[in-house]
Amino acid sequence: MDPKQAVEAAKTWFVMASFATGEDREKKMLNGLNSLAEAVSGIADAQRRIEARLNR
């Protein structure tokens, strides 16, 4: 999943979590946080690729 899709997925999970309670809310929040972590990882990968091209 690319970073933009991961951020959109995180937003969806957080909206769903806002309507949930208890353990279900925590699971949805965790899914949202995992999606954000995936987005950050994708952004970091893109940054490394760009830096590598610029430093050739």
RODO-2510 file (C-alpha; in nm, 4 decimals, decimal comma):
residues 56
     n   res          X          Y          Z
     1     m     0,0000     0,0000     0,0000
     2     d     0,1399     0,3393    -0,0886
     3     p     0,1637     0,6109     0,1793
     4     k    -0,1430     0,7991     0,0565
     5     q    -0,3578     0,4857     0,0704
     6     a    -0,2220     0,4017     0,4159
     7     v    -0,3149     0,7473     0,5461
     8     e    -0,6649     0,7110     0,4013
     9     a    -0,6974     0,3704     0,5664
    10     a    -0,5858     0,5194     0,8985
    11     k    -0,8460     0,7950     0,8723
    12     t    -1,1151     0,5336     0,8065
    13     w    -1,0086     0,3262     1,1085
    14     f    -1,0066     0,6336     1,3335
    15     v    -1,3569     0,7357     1,2194
    16     m    -1,4834     0,3827     1,2843
    17     a    -1,3134     0,3856     1,6256
    18     s    -1,4925     0,7074     1,7164
    19     f    -1,8238     0,5183     1,6979
    20     a    -1,7000     0,2070     1,8814
    21     t    -1,6547     0,1361     2,2506
    22     g    -1,4352    -0,0770     2,4718
    23     e    -1,2110    -0,3398     2,3194
    24     d    -1,3578    -0,2895     1,9710
    25     r    -1,2564     0,0781     1,9871
    26     e    -0,9036    -0,0159     2,0930
    27     k    -0,8707    -0,2656     1,8073
    28     k    -0,9836    -0,0068     1,5537
    29     m    -0,7442     0,2524     1,6991
    30     l    -0,4605    -0,0019     1,6769
    31     n    -0,5463    -0,0712     1,3121
    32     g    -0,5393     0,3030     1,2454
    33     l    -0,2022     0,3390     1,4140
    34     n    -0,0665     0,0432     1,2168
    35     s    -0,1834     0,2105     0,8951
    36     l    -0,0075     0,5324     0,9953
    37     a     0,3110     0,3376     1,0694
    38     e     0,2890     0,1826     0,7229
    39     a     0,2495     0,5299     0,5699
    40     v     0,5538     0,6627     0,7565
    41     s     0,7566     0,3621     0,6465
    42     g     0,6560     0,4189     0,2838
    43     i     0,7481     0,7861     0,3062
    44     a     1,0875     0,6986     0,4565
    45     d     1,1502     0,4479     0,1747
    46     a     1,0678     0,7112    -0,0866
    47     q     1,2965     0,9608     0,0866
    48     r     1,5866     0,7130     0,0816
    49     r     1,5321     0,6391    -0,2889
    50     i     1,5301     1,0102    -0,3761
    51     e     1,8398     1,0795    -0,1666
    52     a     2,0200     0,7878    -0,3332
    53     r     1,9391     0,9265    -0,6792
    54     l     2,0551     1,2748    -0,5819
    55     n     2,3808     1,1469    -0,4331
    56     r     2,4943     0,9520    -0,7386
***
